[in-house]
């Protein structure tokens, strides 16, 4: 089972690895459950909701035990998501 954070709903859930290929771009893999005493997210897993995009912003306590390779893979996934959902003229 892997842990995931939904950028669309702010929910944290466990999912069997055989279903991970079917997830959309807003489902981000995490390494930790929210820390019970986190001063940033108060154990919710997200710090705030971006009103412009409607996405929940993930707290850093969810990636506390992440390896550099895990972070690299996650950031590449997020860059692909931004490129896929941004108009071409916004990059200029």
Buried (B, 14 or more C-beta within 10 A) or exposed (E): EBBBBBBEEBEBEEBEEEEEEEBEBBBBBBBBEBBEEBEEBBEBBBBEEEEEEEBBEBBEBBBEEBEEEBEEEBEEEEEEBEEEEEEEEEEE
